[in-house]
Amino acid sequence: MLPRIIIHNAISLDGRIDWLNFDFGLFYGFISRWNEDANMVGSNTLLKGFEELNQDQNETPEEMEPGSNDQRPLLIVPDSQGRIRSCKLVLIQPYWRGVVVLCSEKTPNEYLYYLNGSRIEYLMVGKEHVNYRSALQKLYDQYQIKTIRLDSCGTLNGILLREGLVDEVSILINPSLVGGTTPQSFFKASDLTSYEGVIKLKLLSVEKVTEDIVWLLYEVIK
Ligand SMILES: NC(=O)c1ccc[n+]([C@@H]2O[C@H](COP(=O)([O-])OP(=O)(O)OC[C@H]3O[C@@H](n4cnc5c(N)ncnc54)[C@H](OP(=O)(O)O)[C@@H]3O)[C@@H](O)[C@H]2O)c1
């Protein structure tokens, strides 16, 4: 068995994730619907989050021990290049009970020393990059992770969608058209060579959540 994966993103009407001025309260207000065991955050998204919170990755905050009955989701970060230098910074955020980093054979040794020294758990899955199917299998078997909300964008969404690992796509459509020729889309993947590769969706729900914002929930047809 593999965990159920839900993509939840806010996008413009033309599918872009940049130049949005979206309401974080509204965005995160949705997440209780999935009762997630874990939240997988792409390394670019996490680094951008640190930047926006103006948090210095070298800061060494007080470590908080999770309680034994801690119901908060686990944070999972694919970081085969070893870019997230302060997992402890992550742990002082109130949303997560702990973190598991996904590494590959290409992850620099010195990053693995850092994780070991900081008592941060990690899984070695994949050669060049993280092998997500193996990672998900291990997360299900070793951590009993049954539902994961993906907090990432085009790159990781694209990889997981093309590998057939995503179950639901939840989208908040902002009332804007961004345009442009640089595809900052919420689904980035290599170009298709045939119609077979198109990912088909089944509409599960539509809701007008504010005067201008529409929420759409789709099941990925596998
Ligand atoms: N609008 C929204 O709802 C929303 C939500 C979340 C994020 N965002 C925005 O989206 C942006 C970040 O998105 P992004 O697409 O650049 O990055 P991302 O999805 O956050 O991160 C990319 C992830 O993909 C992995 N990866 C890259 N190439 C791979 C490969 N060939 N095989 C396997 N794994 C691979 C990377 O792992 P390695 O580190 O191991 O390479 C990394 O963890 C930020 O600006 C963020 O603010 C918007």
The ligand as a MOL file (V3000), in Angstrom:
LIG
                    3D

  0  0  0     0  0            999 V3000
M  V30 BEGIN CTAB
M  V30 COUNTS 48 52 0 0 0
M  V30 BEGIN ATOM
M  V30 1 N 0.5940 28.6030 -5.1120 0
M  V30 2 C 0.7250 27.5770 -4.3100 0
M  V30 3 O -0.2670 26.9590 -3.8830 0
M  V30 4 C 2.1010 27.1360 -3.8900 0
M  V30 5 C 2.2450 26.0490 -3.0240 0
M  V30 6 C 3.5240 25.6280 -2.6970 0
M  V30 7 C 4.6340 26.3080 -3.2360 0
M  V30 8 N 4.4600 27.3790 -4.0430 0 CHG=1
M  V30 9 C 5.6290 28.0790 -4.6300 0
M  V30 10 O 6.2460 27.1870 -5.5550 0
M  V30 11 C 7.6400 27.4920 -5.6570 0
M  V30 12 C 8.4630 26.2280 -5.5330 0
M  V30 13 O 8.0490 25.2610 -6.4500 0
M  V30 14 P 9.0880 24.4250 -7.3300 0
M  V30 15 O 8.3500 23.7240 -8.3780 0
M  V30 16 O 10.2240 25.3340 -7.7390 0 CHG=-1
M  V30 17 O 9.7690 23.4320 -6.2920 0
M  V30 18 P 9.1900 22.3930 -5.2000 0
M  V30 19 O 8.1220 21.5840 -5.8440 0
M  V30 20 O 8.9520 23.0930 -3.9390 0
M  V30 21 O 10.5030 21.5200 -4.9690 0
M  V30 22 C 11.0360 20.7320 -5.9600 0
M  V30 23 C 11.2670 19.3390 -5.3680 0
M  V30 24 O 11.3570 18.4090 -6.4100 0
M  V30 25 C 12.4810 17.5850 -6.2110 0
M  V30 26 N 13.0670 17.2510 -7.5150 0
M  V30 27 C 13.5380 18.0950 -8.4510 0
M  V30 28 N 13.9390 17.4120 -9.5510 0
M  V30 29 C 13.7160 16.1150 -9.2980 0
M  V30 30 C 13.8970 14.9160 -10.0590 0
M  V30 31 N 14.3900 14.9270 -11.2880 0
M  V30 32 N 13.5250 13.7430 -9.4810 0
M  V30 33 C 13.0160 13.7060 -8.2560 0
M  V30 34 N 12.8090 14.8210 -7.4680 0
M  V30 35 C 13.1610 16.0120 -7.9970 0
M  V30 36 C 13.4440 18.3770 -5.3760 0
M  V30 37 O 14.1420 17.4720 -4.5950 0
M  V30 38 P 15.7290 17.5620 -4.4210 0
M  V30 39 O 15.9450 18.6900 -3.4790 0
M  V30 40 O 15.9960 16.2180 -3.8790 0
M  V30 41 O 16.3030 17.8190 -5.7930 0
M  V30 42 C 12.5300 19.2620 -4.5340 0
M  V30 43 O 12.2450 18.7420 -3.2560 0
M  V30 44 C 7.9310 28.4740 -4.5360 0
M  V30 45 O 8.0100 29.7570 -5.1170 0
M  V30 46 C 6.7170 28.3820 -3.6270 0
M  V30 47 O 6.4630 29.5730 -2.9360 0
M  V30 48 C 3.2130 27.8000 -4.3970 0
M  V30 END ATOM
M  V30 BEGIN BOND
M  V30 1 1 1 2
M  V30 2 2 2 3
M  V30 3 1 2 4
M  V30 4 1 4 5
M  V30 5 2 4 48
M  V30 6 2 5 6
M  V30 7 1 6 7
M  V30 8 2 7 8
M  V30 9 1 8 9
M  V30 10 1 8 48
M  V30 11 1 9 10
M  V30 12 1 9 46
M  V30 13 1 10 11
M  V30 14 1 11 12
M  V30 15 1 11 44
M  V30 16 1 12 13
M  V30 17 1 13 14
M  V30 18 2 14 15
M  V30 19 1 14 16
M  V30 20 1 14 17
M  V30 21 1 17 18
M  V30 22 2 18 19
M  V30 23 1 18 20
M  V30 24 1 18 21
M  V30 25 1 21 22
M  V30 26 1 22 23
M  V30 27 1 23 24
M  V30 28 1 23 42
M  V30 29 1 24 25
M  V30 30 1 25 26
M  V30 31 1 25 36
M  V30 32 1 26 27
M  V30 33 1 26 35
M  V30 34 2 27 28
M  V30 35 1 28 29
M  V30 36 1 29 30
M  V30 37 2 29 35
M  V30 38 1 30 31
M  V30 39 2 30 32
M  V30 40 1 32 33
M  V30 41 2 33 34
M  V30 42 1 34 35
M  V30 43 1 36 37
M  V30 44 1 36 42
M  V30 45 1 37 38
M  V30 46 2 38 39
M  V30 47 1 38 40
M  V30 48 1 38 41
M  V30 49 1 42 43
M  V30 50 1 44 45
M  V30 51 1 44 46
M  V30 52 1 46 47
M  V30 END BOND
M  V30 END CTAB
M  END
